[in-house]
């Protein structure tokens, strides 16, 4: 964060510039919205590993292990199903994450 306030972004009492579109998480740190395009590109390029971008590490780990096992068993054929499903899961996770931020911003 910068300490130079601008008219668009007023500084808070500590002199730091507030970042737009963030809300505090349960730990008190700000949470930024995720980009749907970035999630789709990352899961397209890296498969289940792209799910880490969505801040759902348990889902990413389980999906990666499952994908490896299924691709070994089916000699790679399962990848034609796993890859698009992973992209859909990433899009839904980002939408849920951003909706939660919007709901938190409206409440707070």
Buried (B, 14 or more C-beta within 10 A) or exposed (E): EEEEBEEEBEBEEEEBBEEEEBBEEEEEEEBEBBEEEBBBBBBBEBBBBBBBBBBBEEBBBEBBEEBBEBBEEEEEEBBEEBBEEBBEBBBEBBBEBBEBBEEBEEEE
